[in-house]
Amino acid sequence: MELIFEKNRKGSPNPYFPKEDPAGSRKAGDVLPKGMLRTEPDDPNKRLALPEMSELEVVRHVLGLCRRQVGIDSTFYPLGSCTMKYNPKINEAVSRWPQFAAMHPLQPDSTAQGTLQVLLELEQGLCHVTGMDAVTLNPMAGAHGEWTGILIIKAYHDSRGDKKRRKILVPTAAHGTNPASAAMCGYEVVAIPGTEDGLVDLKGLEAALGDDVAALMLTNPNTLGLFETDILKIQKMVHDAGGQLYYDGANLNAILGVARPGDMGFDVVHMNLHKTFSTPHGGGGPGAGPVGVKKHLAEFLPVPFVKKTGDRYEMSSDRPKTIGRVGAFYGNSNVYVRAYAYFRTYGRDGLPEVGKHAVLNAAYVLAKLQKTYTRPLKNPCMHEFILQPTKEMLAKGVRTLHLAKRLIDYGYHPPTIYFPLVVNEAMMIEPTETESKATLDQFVVAMEKIAKEALETPELVINAPHSAVVGKVDETKAAKDLDLRFCACE
Ligand SMILES: Cc1ncc(COP(=O)(O)O)c(C=O)c1O
């Protein structure tokens, strides 16, 4: 598809912005406000490089681009570890109400009572679903929440004079942001091995625990889509060694309303509101990564926070042992409004249906596809699962990357691939609760057709996608020799 600049047609008819006619009566200033007229001399090098196009051409160009967008509103998007669920449009609409969207973060609290009430009630809702005692809405992404949570753990140990705890334990299957956050807080990261079943290796954990360990970071279900069935033992081992247990809530969708990290013994949890609680994502934000803590850590939470006295709400920074500010103002408030609307829509009785259906949908697709693909882990899956190409496919030269790209030709967004790193040729599929059985069945048929092609016409799969605007790009060259400039020229 041509870029809009390449569509430049000199002299395209545009009746709405007539050319200035120096000889006639119509001047540019009659059409456009005087203050908007350019005053530079008519030097061609200084002219705005806007393409000359008619309105119809612009509309067609933009609509053409829209049609090429892939998103949850246009197709099934089984991107594992990302919870690409459908987000009800009413939440979007509510977050755009001027009563929320036109607020200024510096306006007096007395004029923001409704918004402050929403924020406080959202904190309470998040406490309820995670089993935590206090929540901060400050962090603006999951990784930002991790960083905040680890700083809170550090402040806690420091406040007790326990300064020798220099290590954070992270399972080998963890998301890369976990070790990165720990390292950014100045900790040494120690990898904890997994068992053949994909769970935390208790012997490995025991060997790593000691009075120099500040915390263990864990997701449950873990990044392989499996529930850590030894979680109560794990929490006891960590706490007995004086450490804290950190919950990476990226996979909270699987247990929403059914089980709570707080009840499993976690001390700190971050939530990715842009995954579990209704914010479209995948395009780079905005997101939100609120952090919940147990009582003994509440005094270290960042500031500001919403305080309620009688029936009045105010923003306060009166928290003497706080780790301080982790961002400007109080996070991404439009994301909070969506999450609040989501909470209110489902209610206490509805939320457990989210977790249950997310798991049911994943288990259904897995049960179908394990007949055609290799399933590396045998434990029951939660809301997502991992498959691999079969030996026969690999023998034909067909790898996970090829299968994923071929899905594009069938109209699907590819699943997450080569993550977690501990599984060779991993293909991680997360259907989410919002997909119907009919959609899942169609996806299964596409995956089965691709499996057949992989064996009978492997070149077709290896060279996919065939229908996309851009074919297979040379990713190594793109990484090593990145060139993002647009050249409208020659
Ligand atoms: C397991 C896990 N942890 C942490 C994160 C980081 O979250 P964010 O992208 O919001 O920073 C992700 C993101 O996909 C994740 O899947």
The ligand as an ORCA input file, in Angstrom:
! r2SCAN-3c Opt
* xyz 0 1
  C       3.716    -12.505     33.214
  C       3.902    -11.031     32.943
  N       4.456    -10.244     33.884
  C       4.642     -8.925     33.703
  C       4.296     -8.311     32.523
  C       4.579     -6.838     32.341
  O       3.419     -6.076     32.244
  P       3.389     -4.682     31.449
  O       3.523     -5.018     30.003
  O       2.060     -4.082     31.788
  O       4.513     -3.854     31.928
  C       3.724     -9.087     31.488
  C       3.349     -8.459     30.207
  O       2.944     -9.071     29.261
  C       3.510    -10.479     31.707
  O       2.966    -11.246     30.769
*
